[in-house]
Amino acid sequence: MSVPSYASDARCNTRGLTRLGEYALRGMIDRGMMLELDHMSVKAAGRALDVLESEEYPGVLSSHSWMDLDWTERLYRLGGFVAQYMHGAEGFVGEAGRRPRSARSTGSGSATAPT
């Protein structure tokens, strides 16, 4: 898997982590919340990692594995985790041809056919 690329005229966040964003980040730290970095701009994620490192806060994750190796290492040093992004997890078949419970849909409004 490669890092997503965008057209040159894409409207990505060029401001980075704003003062309000940093305030929110510090509030999340105070509340023991997890911080997902994957949907942040490069500039915002870099600043977020700086803040997290200054606080030695381990509650950080990358659920899509979109970060470069240097940032992944920073995340691991903090004690955070990176999930391996899988395509087609719904196609994983376990024992006796049944999908494992973890691969079944459990969200409200979605039905899962019996296996």
Biopython code that builds the backbone (N, CA, C, O; Angstrom):
import numpy as np
from Bio.PDB.StructureBuilder import StructureBuilder

atoms = [
    (1, "MET", "N", (0.842, -1.165, 0.000)),
    (1, "MET", "CA", (0.000, 0.000, 0.000)),
    (1, "MET", "C", (0.887, 1.226, 0.000)),
    (1, "MET", "O", (1.923, 1.241, 0.664)),
    (2, "SER", "N", (0.496, 2.254, -0.734)),
    (2, "SER", "CA", (1.264, 3.487, -0.780)),
    (2, "SER", "C", (0.471, 4.623, -0.142)),
    (2, "SER", "O", (-0.742, 4.528, 0.048)),
    (3, "VAL", "N", (1.176, 5.689, 0.182)),
    (3, "VAL", "CA", (0.547, 6.867, 0.775)),
    (3, "VAL", "C", (-0.341, 7.514, -0.280)),
    (3, "VAL", "O", (0.044, 7.575, -1.448)),
    (4, "PRO", "N", (-1.511, 7.994, 0.101)),
    (4, "PRO", "CA", (-2.394, 8.633, -0.877)),
    (4, "PRO", "C", (-1.719, 9.832, -1.527)),
    (4, "PRO", "O", (-0.936, 10.534, -0.886)),
    (5, "SER", "N", (-2.019, 10.061, -2.788)),
    (5, "SER", "CA", (-1.499, 11.244, -3.474)),
    (5, "SER", "C", (-2.683, 12.093, -3.906)),
    (5, "SER", "O", (-3.787, 11.585, -4.102)),
    (6, "TYR", "N", (-2.447, 13.379, -4.050)),
    (6, "TYR", "CA", (-3.520, 14.314, -4.353)),
    (6, "TYR", "C", (-3.131, 15.174, -5.545)),
    (6, "TYR", "O", (-1.947, 15.408, -5.791)),
    (7, "ALA", "N", (-4.119, 15.636, -6.273)),
    (7, "ALA", "CA", (-3.889, 16.539, -7.393)),
    (7, "ALA", "C", (-3.272, 17.836, -6.876)),
    (7, "ALA", "O", (-3.470, 18.201, -5.717)),
    (8, "SER", "N", (-2.529, 18.528, -7.729)),
    (8, "SER", "CA", (-1.851, 19.749, -7.301)),
    (8, "SER", "C", (-2.819, 20.838, -6.856)),
    (8, "SER", "O", (-2.442, 21.725, -6.090)),
    (9, "ASP", "N", (-4.068, 20.780, -7.330)),
    (9, "ASP", "CA", (-5.047, 21.787, -6.943)),
    (9, "ASP", "C", (-5.953, 21.316, -5.792)),
    (9, "ASP", "O", (-6.982, 21.936, -5.526)),
    (10, "ALA", "N", (-5.580, 20.237, -5.118)),
    (10, "ALA", "CA", (-6.375, 19.711, -4.004)),
    (10, "ALA", "C", (-6.421, 20.735, -2.876)),
    (10, "ALA", "O", (-5.479, 21.507, -2.693)),
    (11, "ARG", "N", (-7.499, 20.741, -2.132)),
    (11, "ARG", "CA", (-7.674, 21.695, -1.040)),
    (11, "ARG", "C", (-7.372, 21.027, 0.295)),
    (11, "ARG", "O", (-8.277, 20.749, 1.081)),
    (12, "CYS", "N", (-6.116, 20.777, 0.537)),
    (12, "CYS", "CA", (-5.695, 20.177, 1.798)),
    (12, "CYS", "C", (-5.426, 21.278, 2.813)),
    (12, "CYS", "O", (-5.181, 22.425, 2.440)),
    (13, "ASN", "N", (-5.469, 20.933, 4.082)),
    (13, "ASN", "CA", (-5.187, 21.893, 5.140)),
    (13, "ASN", "C", (-3.724, 22.315, 5.048)),
    (13, "ASN", "O", (-2.826, 21.492, 5.226)),
    (14, "THR", "N", (-3.488, 23.577, 4.772)),
    (14, "THR", "CA", (-2.112, 24.088, 4.701)),
    (14, "THR", "C", (-1.726, 24.823, 5.977)),
    (14, "THR", "O", (-0.568, 25.210, 6.141)),
    (15, "ARG", "N", (-2.689, 25.024, 6.894)),
    (15, "ARG", "CA", (-2.411, 25.768, 8.126)),
    (15, "ARG", "C", (-1.756, 24.914, 9.189)),
    (15, "ARG", "O", (-1.080, 25.442, 10.072)),
    (16, "GLY", "N", (-1.938, 23.624, 9.127)),
    (16, "GLY", "CA", (-1.414, 22.770, 10.184)),
    (16, "GLY", "C", (-2.321, 22.766, 11.393)),
    (16, "GLY", "O", (-3.525, 22.994, 11.273)),
    (17, "LEU", "N", (-1.758, 22.512, 12.543)),
    (17, "LEU", "CA", (-2.520, 22.466, 13.783)),
    (17, "LEU", "C", (-2.695, 23.897, 14.290)),
    (17, "LEU", "O", (-1.722, 24.539, 14.686)),
    (18, "THR", "N", (-3.908, 24.389, 14.279)),
    (18, "THR", "CA", (-4.191, 25.757, 14.720)),
    (18, "THR", "C", (-4.100, 25.855, 16.239)),
    (18, "THR", "O", (-3.953, 24.840, 16.919)),
    (19, "ARG", "N", (-4.187, 27.058, 16.768)),
    (19, "ARG", "CA", (-4.191, 27.224, 18.222)),
    (19, "ARG", "C", (-5.376, 26.501, 18.837)),
    (19, "ARG", "O", (-5.254, 25.880, 19.893)),
    (20, "LEU", "N", (-6.524, 26.583, 18.174)),
    (20, "LEU", "CA", (-7.703, 25.871, 18.672)),
    (20, "LEU", "C", (-7.482, 24.359, 18.600)),
    (20, "LEU", "O", (-7.876, 23.630, 19.511)),
    (21, "GLY", "N", (-6.859, 23.890, 17.532)),
    (21, "GLY", "CA", (-6.565, 22.467, 17.389)),
    (21, "GLY", "C", (-5.611, 21.977, 18.466)),
    (21, "GLY", "O", (-5.786, 20.887, 19.009)),
    (22, "GLU", "N", (-4.603, 22.782, 18.775)),
    (22, "GLU", "CA", (-3.668, 22.398, 19.833)),
    (22, "GLU", "C", (-4.362, 22.400, 21.192)),
    (22, "GLU", "O", (-4.089, 21.540, 22.029)),
    (23, "TYR", "N", (-5.252, 23.353, 21.412)),
    (23, "TYR", "CA", (-6.043, 23.389, 22.642)),
    (23, "TYR", "C", (-6.881, 22.104, 22.756)),
    (23, "TYR", "O", (-6.945, 21.487, 23.819)),
    (24, "ALA", "N", (-7.516, 21.717, 21.651)),
    (24, "ALA", "CA", (-8.322, 20.485, 21.639)),
    (24, "ALA", "C", (-7.448, 19.265, 21.901)),
    (24, "ALA", "O", (-7.834, 18.373, 22.656)),
    (25, "LEU", "N", (-6.275, 19.224, 21.283)),
    (25, "LEU", "CA", (-5.343, 18.105, 21.485)),
    (25, "LEU", "C", (-4.956, 17.993, 22.961)),
    (25, "LEU", "O", (-4.970, 16.902, 23.532)),
    (26, "ARG", "N", (-4.618, 19.106, 23.560)),
    (26, "ARG", "CA", (-4.239, 19.076, 24.980)),
    (26, "ARG", "C", (-5.430, 18.673, 25.864)),
    (26, "ARG", "O", (-5.251, 18.006, 26.884)),
    (27, "GLY", "N", (-6.628, 19.076, 25.475)),
    (27, "GLY", "CA", (-7.826, 18.639, 26.193)),
    (27, "GLY", "C", (-8.035, 17.138, 26.080)),
    (27, "GLY", "O", (-8.467, 16.492, 27.034)),
    (28, "MET", "N", (-7.726, 16.583, 24.908)),
    (28, "MET", "CA", (-7.830, 15.133, 24.717)),
    (28, "MET", "C", (-6.819, 14.406, 25.603)),
    (28, "MET", "O", (-7.131, 13.379, 26.205)),
    (29, "ILE", "N", (-5.615, 14.949, 25.674)),
    (29, "ILE", "CA", (-4.584, 14.361, 26.532)),
    (29, "ILE", "C", (-5.054, 14.380, 27.981)),
    (29, "ILE", "O", (-4.946, 13.377, 28.686)),
    (30, "ASP", "N", (-5.578, 15.526, 28.426)),
    (30, "ASP", "CA", (-6.056, 15.651, 29.817)),
    (30, "ASP", "C", (-7.156, 14.650, 30.138)),
    (30, "ASP", "O", (-7.304, 14.235, 31.287)),
    (31, "ARG", "N", (-7.926, 14.262, 29.132)),
    (31, "ARG", "CA", (-9.047, 13.337, 29.331)),
    (31, "ARG", "C", (-8.672, 11.880, 29.045)),
    (31, "ARG", "O", (-9.517, 10.991, 29.152)),
    (32, "GLY", "N", (-7.406, 11.632, 28.680)),
    (32, "GLY", "CA", (-6.954, 10.267, 28.418)),
    (32, "GLY", "C", (-7.516, 9.693, 27.126)),
    (32, "GLY", "O", (-7.705, 8.481, 27.019)),
    (33, "MET", "N", (-7.784, 10.547, 26.144)),
    (33, "MET", "CA", (-8.381, 10.098, 24.884)),
    (33, "MET", "C", (-7.301, 9.673, 23.887)),
    (33, "MET", "O", (-6.145, 10.086, 23.984)),
    (34, "MET", "N", (-7.706, 8.842, 22.933)),
    (34, "MET", "CA", (-6.817, 8.414, 21.851)),
    (34, "MET", "C", (-6.843, 9.453, 20.740)),
    (34, "MET", "O", (-7.884, 10.049, 20.463)),
    (35, "LEU", "N", (-5.698, 9.669, 20.106)),
    (35, "LEU", "CA", (-5.597, 10.599, 18.992)),
    (35, "LEU", "C", (-5.221, 9.836, 17.731)),
    (35, "LEU", "O", (-4.178, 9.186, 17.678)),
    (36, "GLU", "N", (-6.069, 9.918, 16.725)),
    (36, "GLU", "CA", (-5.845, 9.292, 15.407)),
    (36, "GLU", "C", (-5.148, 10.312, 14.519)),
    (36, "GLU", "O", (-5.659, 11.417, 14.336)),
    (37, "LEU", "N", (-3.999, 9.966, 13.968)),
    (37, "LEU", "CA", (-3.229, 10.901, 13.142)),
    (37, "LEU", "C", (-3.512, 10.807, 11.646)),
    (37, "LEU", "O", (-3.190, 11.740, 10.909)),
    (38, "ASP", "N", (-4.093, 9.733, 11.184)),
    (38, "ASP", "CA", (-4.152, 9.484, 9.743)),
    (38, "ASP", "C", (-4.939, 10.496, 8.925)),
    (38, "ASP", "O", (-4.651, 10.660, 7.740)),
    (39, "HIS", "N", (-5.896, 11.165, 9.489)),
    (39, "HIS", "CA", (-6.679, 12.111, 8.699)),
    (39, "HIS", "C", (-6.264, 13.560, 8.930)),
    (39, "HIS", "O", (-6.980, 14.490, 8.557)),
    (40, "MET", "N", (-5.111, 13.740, 9.542)),
    (40, "MET", "CA", (-4.555, 15.077, 9.728)),
    (40, "MET", "C", (-3.668, 15.418, 8.538)),
    (40, "MET", "O", (-3.156, 14.529, 7.857)),
    (41, "SER", "N", (-3.493, 16.709, 8.297)),
    (41, "SER", "CA", (-2.526, 17.122, 7.287)),
    (41, "SER", "C", (-1.122, 16.773, 7.789)),
    (41, "SER", "O", (-0.932, 16.516, 8.978)),
    (42, "VAL", "N", (-0.167, 16.765, 6.905)),
    (42, "VAL", "CA", (1.213, 16.470, 7.278)),
    (42, "VAL", "C", (1.693, 17.472, 8.331)),
    (42, "VAL", "O", (2.315, 17.094, 9.324)),
    (43, "LYS", "N", (1.401, 18.729, 8.105)),
    (43, "LYS", "CA", (1.826, 19.788, 9.020)),
    (43, "LYS", "C", (1.166, 19.618, 10.400)),
    (43, "LYS", "O", (1.832, 19.759, 11.426)),
    (44, "ALA", "N", (-0.124, 19.318, 10.423)),
    (44, "ALA", "CA", (-0.847, 19.150, 11.683)),
    (44, "ALA", "C", (-0.359, 17.906, 12.427)),
    (44, "ALA", "O", (-0.176, 17.950, 13.644)),
    (45, "ALA", "N", (-0.150, 16.809, 11.720)),
    (45, "ALA", "CA", (0.310, 15.577, 12.368)),
    (45, "ALA", "C", (1.706, 15.756, 12.952)),
    (45, "ALA", "O", (1.997, 15.253, 14.037)),
    (46, "GLY", "N", (2.562, 16.466, 12.241)),
    (46, "GLY", "CA", (3.907, 16.724, 12.754)),
    (46, "GLY", "C", (3.868, 17.512, 14.050)),
    (46, "GLY", "O", (4.576, 17.180, 15.000)),
    (47, "ARG", "N", (3.046, 18.552, 14.098)),
    (47, "ARG", "CA", (2.917, 19.345, 15.320)),
    (47, "ARG", "C", (2.261, 18.536, 16.433)),
    (47, "ARG", "O", (2.661, 18.636, 17.593)),
    (48, "ALA", "N", (1.258, 17.738, 16.087)),
    (48, "ALA", "CA", (0.608, 16.888, 17.091)),
    (48, "ALA", "C", (1.629, 15.938, 17.714)),
    (48, "ALA", "O", (1.627, 15.740, 18.929)),
    (49, "LEU", "N", (2.499, 15.350, 16.896)),
    (49, "LEU", "CA", (3.534, 14.457, 17.441)),
    (49, "LEU", "C", (4.489, 15.224, 18.345)),
    (49, "LEU", "O", (4.923, 14.701, 19.371)),
    (50, "ASP", "N", (4.823, 16.466, 17.974)),
    (50, "ASP", "CA", (5.680, 17.286, 18.839)),
    (50, "ASP", "C", (5.040, 17.455, 20.214)),
    (50, "ASP", "O", (5.702, 17.283, 21.238)),
    (51, "VAL", "N", (3.751, 17.792, 20.234)),
    (51, "VAL", "CA", (3.030, 17.995, 21.501)),
    (51, "VAL", "C", (2.963, 16.683, 22.274)),
    (51, "VAL", "O", (3.238, 16.656, 23.473)),
    (52, "LEU", "N", (2.604, 15.604, 21.602)),
    (52, "LEU", "CA", (2.494, 14.305, 22.265)),
    (52, "LEU", "C", (3.832, 13.881, 22.864)),
    (52, "LEU", "O", (3.874, 13.333, 23.965)),
    (53, "GLU", "N", (4.919, 14.130, 22.147)),
    (53, "GLU", "CA", (6.250, 13.790, 22.662)),
    (53, "GLU", "C", (6.607, 14.663, 23.867)),
    (53, "GLU", "O", (7.197, 14.174, 24.830)),
    (54, "SER", "N", (6.258, 15.941, 23.820)),
    (54, "SER", "CA", (6.571, 16.818, 24.950)),
    (54, "SER", "C", (5.819, 16.390, 26.205)),
    (54, "SER", "O", (6.298, 16.606, 27.319)),
    (55, "GLU", "N", (4.655, 15.791, 26.035)),
    (55, "GLU", "CA", (3.843, 15.310, 27.155)),
    (55, "GLU", "C", (4.105, 13.834, 27.471)),
    (55, "GLU", "O", (3.569, 13.297, 28.440)),
    (56, "GLU", "N", (4.939, 13.180, 26.640)),
    (56, "GLU", "CA", (5.198, 11.740, 26.760)),
    (56, "GLU", "C", (3.892, 10.962, 26.823)),
    (56, "GLU", "O", (3.718, 10.078, 27.662)),
    (57, "TYR", "N", (2.972, 11.309, 25.914)),
    (57, "TYR", "CA", (1.620, 10.747, 25.911)),
    (57, "TYR", "C", (1.518, 9.594, 24.909)),
    (57, "TYR", "O", (1.741, 9.800, 23.716)),
    (58, "PRO", "N", (1.186, 8.386, 25.373)),
    (58, "PRO", "CA", (1.148, 7.216, 24.499)),
    (58, "PRO", "C", (-0.151, 7.012, 23.724)),
    (58, "PRO", "O", (-0.226, 6.105, 22.896)),
    (59, "GLY", "N", (-1.169, 7.822, 23.967)),
    (59, "GLY", "CA", (-2.492, 7.576, 23.388)),
    (59, "GLY", "C", (-2.624, 8.046, 21.956)),
    (59, "GLY", "O", (-3.465, 8.892, 21.651)),
    (60, "VAL", "N", (-1.810, 7.510, 21.085)),
    (60, "VAL", "CA", (-1.813, 7.923, 19.679)),
    (60, "VAL", "C", (-1.841, 6.681, 18.801)),
    (60, "VAL", "O", (-1.230, 5.664, 19.126)),
    (61, "LEU", "N", (-2.565, 6.775, 17.671)),
    (61, "LEU", "CA", (-2.654, 5.631, 16.776)),
    (61, "LEU", "C", (-2.738, 6.065, 15.321)),
    (61, "LEU", "O", (-3.069, 7.204, 14.991)),
    (62, "SER", "N", (-2.423, 5.108, 14.479)),
    (62, "SER", "CA", (-2.576, 5.245, 13.030)),
    (62, "SER", "C", (-3.361, 4.019, 12.588)),
    (62, "SER", "O", (-2.803, 2.929, 12.459)),
    (63, "SER", "N", (-4.649, 4.198, 12.358)),
    (63, "SER", "CA", (-5.488, 3.043, 12.046)),
    (63, "SER", "C", (-5.442, 2.649, 10.582)),
    (63, "SER", "O", (-5.915, 1.573, 10.216)),
    (64, "HIS", "N", (-4.877, 3.510, 9.735)),
    (64, "HIS", "CA", (-4.798, 3.196, 8.303)),
    (64, "HIS", "C", (-3.375, 2.958, 7.814)),
    (64, "HIS", "O", (-3.173, 2.625, 6.646)),
    (65, "SER", "N", (-2.391, 3.121, 8.685)),
    (65, "SER", "CA", (-0.978, 2.922, 8.333)),
    (65, "SER", "C", (-0.534, 3.855, 7.215)),
    (65, "SER", "O", (0.232, 3.441, 6.344)),
    (66, "TRP", "N", (-0.991, 5.096, 7.218)),
    (66, "TRP", "CA", (-0.660, 6.027, 6.143)),
    (66, "TRP", "C", (0.574, 6.860, 6.419)),
    (66, "TRP", "O", (0.971, 7.646, 5.560)),
    (67, "MET", "N", (1.193, 6.726, 7.565)),
    (67, "MET", "CA", (2.330, 7.566, 7.921)),
    (67, "MET", "C", (3.615, 7.026, 7.326)),
    (67, "MET", "O", (3.729, 5.840, 7.018)),
    (68, "ASP", "N", (4.592, 7.931, 7.168)),
    (68, "ASP", "CA", (5.897, 7.466, 6.699)),
    (68, "ASP", "C", (6.634, 6.810, 7.866)),
    (68, "ASP", "O", (6.220, 6.934, 9.018)),
    (69, "LEU", "N", (7.714, 6.122, 7.563)),
    (69, "LEU", "CA", (8.417, 5.313, 8.557)),
    (69, "LEU", "C", (8.940, 6.150, 9.719)),
    (69, "LEU", "O", (8.893, 5.696, 10.862)),
    (70, "ASP", "N", (9.441, 7.369, 9.460)),
    (70, "ASP", "CA", (9.954, 8.202, 10.551)),
    (70, "ASP", "C", (8.860, 8.516, 11.565)),
    (70, "ASP", "O", (9.097, 8.452, 12.771)),
    (71, "TRP", "N", (7.675, 8.853, 11.090)),
    (71, "TRP", "CA", (6.584, 9.179, 12.002)),
    (71, "TRP", "C", (6.068, 7.935, 12.697)),
    (71, "TRP", "O", (5.657, 7.993, 13.855)),
    (72, "THR", "N", (6.087, 6.818, 12.001)),
    (72, "THR", "CA", (5.677, 5.560, 12.630)),
    (72, "THR", "C", (6.604, 5.247, 13.799)),
    (72, "THR", "O", (6.147, 4.823, 14.861)),
    (73, "GLU", "N", (7.898, 5.455, 13.606)),
    (73, "GLU", "CA", (8.857, 5.213, 14.690)),
    (73, "GLU", "C", (8.602, 6.158, 15.862)),
    (73, "GLU", "O", (8.709, 5.747, 17.018)),
    (74, "ARG", "N", (8.270, 7.409, 15.582)),
    (74, "ARG", "CA", (7.950, 8.356, 16.655)),
    (74, "ARG", "C", (6.724, 7.876, 17.428)),
    (74, "ARG", "O", (6.699, 7.927, 18.658)),
    (75, "LEU", "N", (5.722, 7.415, 16.709)),
    (75, "LEU", "CA", (4.495, 6.917, 17.321)),
    (75, "LEU", "C", (4.798, 5.709, 18.213)),
    (75, "LEU", "O", (4.312, 5.630, 19.341)),
    (76, "TYR", "N", (5.604, 4.767, 17.703)),
    (76, "TYR", "CA", (5.960, 3.585, 18.494)),
    (76, "TYR", "C", (6.751, 3.965, 19.749)),
    (76, "TYR", "O", (6.530, 3.391, 20.816)),
    (77, "ARG", "N", (7.673, 4.930, 19.630)),
    (77, "ARG", "CA", (8.457, 5.354, 20.799)),
    (77, "ARG", "C", (7.551, 5.931, 21.887)),
    (77, "ARG", "O", (7.853, 5.810, 23.074)),
    (78, "LEU", "N", (6.452, 6.553, 21.490)),
    (78, "LEU", "CA", (5.491, 7.076, 22.462)),
    (78, "LEU", "C", (4.697, 5.965, 23.148)),
    (78, "LEU", "O", (4.176, 6.154, 24.247)),
    (79, "GLY", "N", (4.609, 4.808, 22.493)),
    (79, "GLY", "CA", (3.803, 3.720, 23.023)),
    (79, "GLY", "C", (2.486, 3.565, 22.294)),
    (79, "GLY", "O", (1.628, 2.789, 22.717)),
    (80, "GLY", "N", (2.313, 4.302, 21.189)),
    (80, "GLY", "CA", (1.101, 4.195, 20.386)),
    (80, "GLY", "C", (1.128, 2.956, 19.509)),
    (80, "GLY", "O", (2.038, 2.133, 19.613)),
    (81, "PHE", "N", (0.126, 2.823, 18.642)),
    (81, "PHE", "CA", (0.109, 1.658, 17.765)),
    (81, "PHE", "C", (-0.371, 2.017, 16.365)),
    (81, "PHE", "O", (-1.085, 2.994, 16.140)),
    (82, "VAL", "N", (0.063, 1.169, 15.439)),
    (82, "VAL", "CA", (-0.305, 1.288, 14.032)),
    (82, "VAL", "C", (-1.049, 0.025, 13.656)),
    (82, "VAL", "O", (-0.535, -1.078, 13.841)),
    (83, "ALA", "N", (-2.250, 0.172, 13.132)),
    (83, "ALA", "CA", (-3.028, -0.985, 12.679)),
    (83, "ALA", "C", (-2.673, -1.268, 11.226)),
    (83, "ALA", "O", (-2.513, -0.343, 10.430)),
    (84, "GLN", "N", (-2.555, -2.497, 10.896)),
    (84, "GLN", "CA", (-2.321, -2.864, 9.501)),
    (84, "GLN", "C", (-3.624, -2.709, 8.744)),
    (84, "GLN", "O", (-4.628, -3.332, 9.088)),
    (85, "TYR", "N", (-3.611, -1.898, 7.738)),
    (85, "TYR", "CA", (-4.806, -1.615, 6.958)),
    (85, "TYR", "C", (-5.074, -2.795, 6.043)),
    (85, "TYR", "O", (-4.210, -3.177, 5.254)),
    (86, "MET", "N", (-6.257, -3.374, 6.139)),
    (86, "MET", "CA", (-6.590, -4.559, 5.346)),
    (86, "MET", "C", (-7.715, -4.248, 4.381)),
    (86, "MET", "O", (-8.685, -3.578, 4.737)),
    (87, "HIS", "N", (-7.584, -4.730, 3.176)),
    (87, "HIS", "CA", (-8.667, -4.655, 2.209)),
    (87, "HIS", "C", (-9.361, -6.014, 2.187)),
    (87, "HIS", "O", (-8.698, -7.051, 2.203)),
    (88, "GLY", "N", (-10.657, -6.012, 2.152)),
    (88, "GLY", "CA", (-11.394, -7.263, 2.018)),
    (88, "GLY", "C", (-11.409, -8.103, 3.269)),
    (88, "GLY", "O", (-11.477, -9.329, 3.179)),
    (89, "ALA", "N", (-11.346, -7.482, 4.443)),
    (89, "ALA", "CA", (-11.383, -8.259, 5.682)),
    (89, "ALA", "C", (-12.656, -9.082, 5.760)),
    (89, "ALA", "O", (-12.690, -10.145, 6.380)),
    (90, "GLU", "N", (-13.717, -8.568, 5.114)),
    (90, "GLU", "CA", (-14.982, -9.298, 5.139)),
    (90, "GLU", "C", (-14.872, -10.637, 4.403)),
    (90, "GLU", "O", (-15.715, -11.517, 4.580)),
    (91, "GLY", "N", (-13.847, -10.786, 3.590)),
    (91, "GLY", "CA", (-13.660, -12.030, 2.859)),
    (91, "GLY", "C", (-12.837, -13.049, 3.618)),
    (91, "GLY", "O", (-12.672, -14.176, 3.151)),
    (92, "PHE", "N", (-12.315, -12.678, 4.782)),
    (92, "PHE", "CA", (-11.509, -13.609, 5.566)),
    (92, "PHE", "C", (-12.381, -14.748, 6.054)),
    (92, "PHE", "O", (-13.437, -14.519, 6.644)),
    (93, "VAL", "N", (-11.959, -15.938, 5.818)),
    (93, "VAL", "CA", (-12.744, -17.105, 6.219)),
    (93, "VAL", "C", (-11.963, -17.887, 7.257)),
    (93, "VAL", "O", (-10.799, -18.233, 7.051)),
    (94, "GLY", "N", (-12.613, -18.159, 8.366)),
    (94, "GLY", "CA", (-11.978, -18.905, 9.449)),
    (94, "GLY", "C", (-12.364, -20.371, 9.407)),
    (94, "GLY", "O", (-12.641, -20.924, 8.342)),
    (95, "GLU", "N", (-12.380, -20.991, 10.568)),
    (95, "GLU", "CA", (-12.704, -22.403, 10.706)),
    (95, "GLU", "C", (-14.047, -22.762, 10.086)),
    (95, "GLU", "O", (-15.012, -22.007, 10.205)),
    (96, "ALA", "N", (-14.108, -23.868, 9.449)),
    (96, "ALA", "CA", (-15.345, -24.428, 8.880)),
    (96, "ALA", "C", (-16.047, -23.460, 7.925)),
    (96, "ALA", "O", (-17.268, -23.511, 7.772)),
    (97, "GLY", "N", (-15.271, -22.574, 7.280)),
    (97, "GLY", "CA", (-15.849, -21.674, 6.295)),
    (97, "GLY", "C", (-16.626, -20.518, 6.883)),
    (97, "GLY", "O", (-17.314, -19.803, 6.155)),
    (98, "ARG", "N", (-16.529, -20.321, 8.189)),
    (98, "ARG", "CA", (-17.265, -19.223, 8.841)),
    (98, "ARG", "C", (-16.341, -18.033, 9.015)),
    (98, "ARG", "O", (-15.148, -18.184, 9.279)),
    (99, "ARG", "N", (-16.908, -16.857, 8.862)),
    (99, "ARG", "CA", (-16.126, -15.661, 9.155)),
    (99, "ARG", "C", (-16.006, -15.541, 10.665)),
    (99, "ARG", "O", (-16.986, -15.763, 11.377)),
    (100, "PRO", "N", (-14.830, -15.196, 11.170)),
    (100, "PRO", "CA", (-14.701, -15.016, 12.608)),
    (100, "PRO", "C", (-15.573, -13.862, 13.083)),
    (100, "PRO", "O", (-15.841, -12.927, 12.327)),
    (101, "ARG", "N", (-16.012, -13.929, 14.333)),
    (101, "ARG", "CA", (-16.888, -12.903, 14.886)),
    (101, "ARG", "C", (-16.318, -11.508, 14.673)),
    (101, "ARG", "O", (-17.077, -10.578, 14.401)),
    (102, "SER", "N", (-14.997, -11.334, 14.790)),
    (102, "SER", "CA", (-14.383, -10.014, 14.640)),
    (102, "SER", "C", (-14.520, -9.468, 13.227)),
    (102, "SER", "O", (-14.407, -8.258, 13.034)),
    (103, "ALA", "N", (-14.756, -10.306, 12.245)),
    (103, "ALA", "CA", (-14.884, -9.851, 10.860)),
    (103, "ALA", "C", (-16.334, -9.623, 10.458)),
    (103, "ALA", "O", (-16.602, -9.186, 9.339)),
    (104, "ARG", "N", (-17.278, -9.916, 11.360)),
    (104, "ARG", "CA", (-18.698, -9.732, 11.045)),
    (104, "ARG", "C", (-19.117, -8.321, 11.360)),
    (104, "ARG", "O", (-18.589, -7.693, 12.278)),
    (105, "SER", "N", (-20.064, -7.823, 10.601)),
    (105, "SER", "CA", (-20.601, -6.484, 10.844)),
    (105, "SER", "C", (-21.453, -6.502, 12.098)),
    (105, "SER", "O", (-22.314, -7.366, 12.265)),
    (106, "THR", "N", (-21.207, -5.531, 12.989)),
    (106, "THR", "CA", (-22.014, -5.455, 14.205)),
    (106, "THR", "C", (-22.636, -4.086, 14.390)),
    (106, "THR", "O", (-23.304, -3.844, 15.395)),
    (107, "GLY", "N", (-22.429, -3.181, 13.433)),
    (107, "GLY", "CA", (-22.962, -1.829, 13.569)),
    (107, "GLY", "C", (-24.463, -1.800, 13.490)),
    (107, "GLY", "O", (-25.077, -2.650, 12.845)),
    (108, "SER", "N", (-25.068, -0.807, 14.156)),
    (108, "SER", "CA", (-26.521, -0.693, 14.088)),
    (108, "SER", "C", (-26.921, -0.297, 12.687)),
    (108, "SER", "O", (-26.222, 0.469, 12.024)),
    (109, "GLY", "N", (-28.021, -0.809, 12.246)),
    (109, "GLY", "CA", (-28.512, -0.526, 10.908)),
    (109, "GLY", "C", (-27.924, -1.419, 9.846)),
    (109, "GLY", "O", (-28.281, -1.291, 8.675)),
    (110, "SER", "N", (-27.041, -2.317, 10.211)),
    (110, "SER", "CA", (-26.482, -3.245, 9.222)),
    (110, "SER", "C", (-26.734, -4.650, 9.693)),
    (110, "SER", "O", (-26.517, -4.981, 10.859)),
    (111, "ALA", "N", (-27.183, -5.454, 8.802)),
    (111, "ALA", "CA", (-27.493, -6.836, 9.149)),
    (111, "ALA", "C", (-26.395, -7.746, 8.649)),
    (111, "ALA", "O", (-25.795, -7.495, 7.603)),
    (112, "THR", "N", (-26.139, -8.781, 9.381)),
    (112, "THR", "CA", (-25.167, -9.782, 8.972)),
    (112, "THR", "C", (-25.907, -11.085, 8.752)),
    (112, "THR", "O", (-26.608, -11.575, 9.638)),
    (113, "ALA", "N", (-25.745, -11.638, 7.569)),
    (113, "ALA", "CA", (-26.403, -12.913, 7.273)),
    (113, "ALA", "C", (-25.771, -14.003, 8.104)),
    (113, "ALA", "O", (-24.565, -13.964, 8.347)),
    (114, "PRO", "N", (-26.538, -14.961, 8.541)),
    (114, "PRO", "CA", (-25.965, -16.058, 9.321)),
    (114, "PRO", "C", (-24.958, -16.824, 8.491)),
    (114, "PRO", "O", (-25.130, -16.982, 7.283)),
    (115, "THR", "N", (-23.898, -17.305, 9.142)),
    (115, "THR", "CA", (-22.874, -18.081, 8.420)),
    (115, "THR", "C", (-22.949, -19.524, 8.807)),
    (115, "THR", "O", (-22.172, -20.338, 8.308)),
]
sb = StructureBuilder()
sb.init_structure("model")
sb.init_model(0)
sb.init_chain("A")
sb.init_seg("    ")
for serial, (resi, resn, name, xyz) in enumerate(atoms, 1):
    if name == "N":
        sb.init_residue(resn, " ", resi, " ")
    sb.init_atom(name, np.array(xyz, "f"), 0.0, 1.0, " ", f" {name:<3s}", serial, name[0])
structure = sb.get_structure()
